[in-house]
Amino acid sequence: MSIQTVETKPYDDQKPGTSGLRKKVPHFQQPNYAENFIQATFDAADSPAGATLVIGGDGRFFNREVVGKAIRMAAANGFGRVVVGQDGLLSTPAASNLIRKRQAAGGIILSASHNPGGPDGDFGIKFNVSNGGPAPEGVTERIYARTRSITQYRISDAPAPDLSKVGLSRIEDMEVEVVDPVSDYAQLMEELFDFDAIRAAIAGGLTLRFDAMHAITGPYAREILEGRLGAPVGTVVNGIPLEDFGGGHPDPNVVWAAPLVDHLMSANAPDFGAASDGDGDRNMILGRGIVVTPSDSLAILAANAHLAKGYTRGIAGIARSMPTSQAADRVAAAMKIGIYETPTGWKFFGNLLDSGKVTICGEESSGTGSDHVREKDGVWAVLLWLNILAVRKQGVAEIVQDHWSRFGRNYYQRHDYEEVDKPAAEGLMESLRDRLASMAGQRFGTLVVSEADDFSYKDPVDGSLSTGQGVRIIFSGGSRIVYRLSGTGTKGATLRVYLERFEASPDRHDLPVEEALKELIETADAIGEIRKRTGRTEPDVRT
């Protein structure tokens, strides 16, 4: 066996987004497309000779082939060891844990997160650095620059190893270790949460359902919920990972997880329901008769984290992405701890976590996590909720209502306009930016603009500056509208509009969300000129 140097030509569309490079599967199947990006990543990361690399993915179509290529390329690029999940599988938080536990130089994670799979679906490659978190902007910029000048890549001509069996093998001078993708992660969860209390609650009648959406968390949920916590077999549904996610859309929200929502709203609903996404880093939380918004879930988890054994000393601070509701801010103020508002993308939380400024982080896009890894973590959020339920001995709806009574309610909704004509979407954002300076003082119905800006973020740890992160329109009284283009789509542009209104009075905490946000919804179209510029009269998804 020998190391081959293969001549190649650059592709001009390999700029990583908020979570790596994502394209349609046929796009990734172009000659040398995946190889170019992997080689550019290795070149930009500049890992020391003999370093350890973690590799795994969510099992979507094309996962196994690219895992094999990445292993053979790692052998040709001087890595000493690759740690890879059995069958090429690793959830994103499990991969982050392995990078940290094995003191690896980084990891290649193959996923397009909550996007659809299959031969015509989406695929993605992301590089995580040595702290276990997504590569920061400085690294992704170096990767992109390298993709534009690459002329060759290195790969071993050895066959890809057998990933079906746990054990050791070699390619060139590199050791390949195939590991159980679940065991290290499950052990970490046992260290963080009171499994005895949760097990007792389940034995005492706490009922639950977890929808893995035929994605990566099926094996994790079966092992932990059914195997270690004693939930009845069948608690985990759609638990077998499939290359096309069973033809579904592995995004845990009220649209794509509708069967779970319907079940939790039915007469025979369990006490607790949850779902996770394609690569296991997002979560959806439900109780009997209630869907908990991700922003509320973040705030409630932060306020109650001390009930779990891994957080009994309290939390250092909270970080949230800018579009996420300000519910967590009220918790931080009451607890007298720091609150940090960052751009969208988990990589912005890494420095805050590493420096000890925050313990819990969250995004409105169904992502929450803590300093146990450097990724959002769907199963972690589910277990923390179960720990809280077990200790407080209350239902989900009761806990949510208690939280609103104490902190007030932030009515919140996100509207997604998917596969919008890209020039039209970019024109909409540019028009908003052009009008920011003159917007303060303008009235829209009863709403008066108090300030408007294009969000920028200066990292309090390393001083790096990120600009153009989303347009914020803030009204007197604290209501706000946020507009931004998502970096997770693979076709056209996804326009996201975030609507938020705070209500302090408990007498007004039970309004239908559409009613509470009606004026903001109408104002969002008027200010953004959404219908005029995109032709869309309704969002594709409301969450």
N, C-alpha and C positions, 0 to 999 in steps of 0.2 A: 504494500500500500504506500501511496506517496501523496504529497501535497501538490495540488494543481493551482496554477495561476491562470485565471480565465479572463480573456479580454472582454470588455463590455463598454457600453456607451451610456451616458447619463440620461435619466428621465427628468423632465422639468417640473414634475408635479408631486415631489416627495417631501413636501414641507409638513412636518408633524403639527397636528392640532393640539387641543387641550389634553388629549389622551393618546398621543402617538399618531401613526399614519393609518388612515382608514380609507378603504376603497372597496368597490365591488370585487367579488372573487375573480371574475374573468380579467379584471384589470391587474390583479396580483399574479395571475397566471401568465402574463406576458413574459417573454424570455428575459431572464436575469432581473426581473423587477424586485422580487423579494430579496434575492441575493445582493443586489446593489444597496438596498436599504440596510440590510444586516451588516454588510461590510462597512458602510458609512458609519453605522452606529459603533462598531468595534474601533474604527479609526478615531472617531471623535471622543470615545470614552477613554482611550489610551490606558487600558488596564495593565497592571504590572504582569510580567511573564509569570506563568504558573498560577495565576489567580483562579478563583472559583467563580463559576457562572451558573445561575439558576435558569432553567428553561421550562415553560409549560404554557398551557392555554385552556380555553373554555370548551374545547372539543367540537367547535363548529367545523363546517366543511372546509377542507384544506389545512386544518390544524396539524394533522399527523405528518403531512408532506413537509410543511415548513419547519416543524420541530426537527425532523431528520436533517434538513438542510442546515439549520442553525447549529446542531450538534457537530456536523462535519466541518462547518466553517469555523466553529470555536476551536476545534482541534488544529485547524490550519493557521489559526491566529494566535497561538501561544498560550491558550488557557490550559491550566493543569488539571482541572476537574470540572465536569458539568454535573449538576444535580437536576434531575428531570423527573417530573411526576409520572407514575405508571400510566401507560397508554398515552403519554403526552399531556396529561390532564393536571391542572392546578388552578384553583380559584385565584383571583388576583390577590385577595388578602393572605391566602395561604402562601403564595409566592413571595409576598413581602415578608412574611414571617420567616420563611426559609432563608431569604437573603440575609436577614439580620442574624438568625440563629447560626448560620454557617459562615458568617463574616465574609460573604461573597462580595466580589467587586461590583456585582449588579445582576440584573436578570432580564431576559427576553420574555415578555408576556404577549401571547398571541390571542387577541380578542378584539371584537368590535362592540364589547359591552352589551348594551341593551338593544342593539340593532339586529334585524333579522338575519338568519343564516341560510345555508343551503347553497347549491351550485351557482345560483344567481343572486345570492344574498351578499352580505358584507363580511369583510375580513379586516384584521388590523394587526399591527406590530407596535409594541410599546417597549421602551427601555426604562427600567427602574435602576436607580443608582444604589450605592452601597448602604445607604440608610434604609433601603427598602421602599422608598418613595419614587414617584414618577420623576424622570429627569427634569431638572429646572430649565428655564428658558435659555440660559447660557449654553447648556449642553445640546438642547434641541436645535438651537441656531447653528451650532457647529456641525451637527448631523446633517442639517439641510444644506449647509455650504458644501459639505463633502459630497452629497448626492449630486450636486451640480458639476462636480469636476472629476468624478470617479472614472477611471479607465480600466480597472481590473479588480477582481476579487479573488480571495484564496479559499480553497475548499479541499478537503481530503477526498480521495477517490474510493475510500473505504465505504462499504455499505452502511447504512444507518443501523444502529443497534436495535435489538429486539426490546421494545418498550413494554411488552405485555407482562414481563416478569420482574419483580423486585430483585435487585442484585447489582453486581459490579461487572463491568467489561471495559475494554480499552479501544480507543481509536487513536492511531499514531502514538504520541507520548501522553495522551490525555486520558484520565480515568472518567468513565461514565457511570454515575450512580443513579439507578432507577429506584425511586422511593414511593412508598404508599403516600398518595397525595393528601390524605385526611389525618393521619395519626399525629403529626407534630402540631397541626392546627388544633385538633381536638384537645390535646394536652394543654395547650395555651388557654383554651376556653375554660378548662377545669380549674386553672390557676386563678382566673379572673372572677368566676361566678360561683355562687353557692349551689352546687349541683344537688346537695342533700336537700336543701330547702325547696328547690324546684321539683325534685323527684317526689318529695312529700306532698307538694301541692297537686301534682298530677295524680298521685295515688289517692289523694283526698277528693278528687272530682274535677280538677281544672282540666277543661277540654280544649283542644287546639287543632288547627289544621295549618300545614305549611305547603305552599304550592311552589315547587322548584322550577316550574315552567319548562321542563325537559332540558334544563341548563345545568351548569356545573355544580350547583349546591345540593343536588339530589343526594349524592353519596355522603356529603358532610351532614346534611340534615338527618338522614336515616341513621347514621352512626351516632350522632349526638342526641337527637330528640327521641328516637325510638330505641337505640341501643343503650345509651348511657343514662338517659333520663326516664326511661320507662313508659314513654307515650305508646299507645297501642300501634301495632303494625297497621299501616294504612293512613296514619296521621300525615305522613308525607305523600303528597300526590304529584303526579308527573315527575317522578324522581329519577328517571333514567335519562342521562344526558344524550341528546341526539344531535346529529350534525346539522339538522335543519330546525331544531327546537320543536319538533313535531308539527312543523308548518305554522307555528305561532310566532308571536313577536315577544321576545323575552324581556319585556319592559314592565316592571311591577307598578302599574297604575290602574285607575278605575276602568280604563278602556281595554287594555290588553290582558288584565287579570280579572275580567268581568265575571267569570264563573266563581271565583273566590269571593268577590264582592257580593254577588247574589246569594251565595251560601251564608255569608255572615249577616246578611239582612233578612234571612229566612226565619221561619218559626223554630226550626231545629238547629239554629246556629250554635257553634261552639263558643266558648268564652273568649278565645283569642285566635286570630288568624294572621298569617304573614306570607309574603312572597319575596323571592329574590330574583335577580336578573341573570343575563347571560354568563357573566364572569364572576358573579357572587359578591360584587361590591355594593350593590344597591338593595334597598329593602322597602317593603310596604307593610304597614302595621294597621290592623283592624281589630275591633272588638265587636261583640254582639250589637248590631245596629249602628255601628260607627266606623268611619274611615278616618284615621288620624293623619293629618297632613304632615309631610316630611318636616316642615318648619316647626310645627307644634311638637312633633316627636323629638326633634333635637332639643328643644327647650325643656321638655319633660324629662328626658334622659339626663340632661345636665343637672336639673334640680333634684333628681333622685339617685344619682350615681353612687352616692355614699352608702346606699343600701346593699351594694354588691361588694364582695370581700376585696376585690382588686382596687377599690376606690374609697375605702373606708376613711382615709385621711382627707378626703375632699378632692376637689379639682383645682388646678392652678389658674385656669382661664378657659374661655370658650372662643372659638373662631368660627365664622360663618362666611360663606360667599356673599358678595354684595347683593345679588338678587334674592337671597333667602330672607324670609321675613324677620322682622326685628323682635320676635318673641323671645329669642335667646338673649337679646340685649337686656331685657327686663329681669331675667333670671340673674344675669351677671351683676347687674346693679344691686339687686337684693342681696346677693351673696358677697358683694364687695370684692369681686375678682375681675380680671381683665376681659375685655371683649374686643375682638379683632375682626375687621371687615376686609375681606380679600377678594381678588378677582375669582371668577369661576375657574375651577381646575384644582384637583387635590394637591398638585405640586406646590401650590402657594402656602399650604399648611405645613410643609415639611420643616422649614426653618423655625417656625413657631413651636412645633412639637419638639424638635431637637434641642432648642434652647430652654425648654421647660416653661415657656410662657403660657402654654395652653395644654389641656388634657383631652378635651372633647371638641370635635370639629363636625361641621355638617353643611350640606348643600340642599337646596330646595328640590333638586333632582333626585331625591330619594337616597341620598348618600349620607351616612353618619359613621363615625369611627372615633378612635381614641389613640393614645400614645402607645398602645400595645403593638401596632404596626404602623406603617406610613401610607396606608390606603384606607379608603372607606371600606366598610365591612358589614355586609348584610346579615350574616348569621350572628355576628357579635351583637348587633342591634336587637335582633330577636331574643337572644339570650338575656340581654340586660332588661328588656321589657318583662320577660318571664321571671327574672329575679325580683324585679319591683313588684309584680303581681303577687309573687309568693310571699314576700315580706309584708306588703301592705294589706294583703287579703281583701283587695277591692277589685272591681271589674275595670276594664279599660275605659268605658264611658265615664265611670265615677271618678277615675283618676284625672281624666281630661277636664271634666267639669270643675273639679277641685282646683286644678291648675289655673283655669280661666278665672275662677273666683278670686284667686290670690293675685294673679299678675295681669288680668285683663285678656281680652281675645284679639288677636291679629287676624282678621278675615283676610284670606289670601287665595289667589288663584294664578296659575300660569296658563297662557294661551300659546299654543304652538301652531305656526303656519309652516307646513312642511313642503319641501321641494318647490319653493318659490323661485321664480326666475331670478338668478343671481344678480344681474345688473339692476333689476327693480328693487331687490332687497337692499343692495348697497346704496342705491339712490335714496331710498327712504331714510337710511341711517345718516347719510351725508346731509340731507335736508334738515333733519333734526339737529345735527351738530351746527349747521349754519345759523339756526334760529335760537340757539341756547342763550346767547348774550342778551337777547331782547325779550326773553320769555318771563322773567320775574315780574310779578304784578298782574299778569294776564289772568282773566277770569273765564272759567268754563262752567256755566251753571252756578252751583254754589261753591265750586272749587276755585281757589285762588293760588296761583303758583308762587311759592315762597323762594324757591331756588331751583336751578337746573344746571346740570353739568355732565361732562363725559368722564366717567369714573376713572381715576388713576390711583395707583397703589405704590407706595414706597415701603419696601420691606424693612421692618424695624430691626431686623437682625443683620442683614448684609447690605442694606441701603440701595438695593436694585430697584429700578423704577419700571412699572408696567403701565402703559397708557392705553386709551381707546378701549376700555373694558366694558362699556355699556352706558347708554344715556339714561340719566335719572331725572325725573320730573317730580319734585317734592312740593306738596301743597301745605298750606297753613292747616295746622291740626295734625300733621304727620302722615296723612295718606300719601301714597306715591305710586308712580308708574315707572317701570324700567323697560327699556328696549335693548335687545342685543341679538346679534347673530350667533347661532350655536356653532361650535367647532367639531361637533360629533357626527354630522350628517355626511353622506357620500354622494348625494345627487342634488344639484341646485343649491339653494340656501334654506336654512331653517330660521325663521324669525320667531323669537320668543318675546312675549310681552308679559310682564309680571305686574300684578295688581295687589295692592295692600291697603287695608284700612284698619285702624286700631279702634276698639270699642272697650271702654273701661267699665260701663254699667252692666252688671250681671243680668239685668232685666232684658238686655239686648244681645245676649250671647247665643240665642237659639234661632236667629234669623237664617233663612236659606241663604247660602253664600251668594248666589246670583242676585238676590234682592239686595244684600248688603253692599255688593260691589257694582250695582247697576250703573250708577253715575260714572264711576271710574272706567267701566268697560266702554261706555259711550264716548267718554273723553279721550280714552286711549286711541280710538279710531280717528277722532277729530284732530288730535295733535299729531299723530303719526301718519295720517293720510293713508291708512292701511288699504282701505277699499279702493281708493283712487289709484294708488301706486302698484298694488299687487293684483287687483281684481278679485280678491278674496272677501267674501261677505261674512264668513265664519272661520274660526280656527279649526284645524284638523283634530286637535286634541286639547281638552281642558283638564288640567290636573291641579 
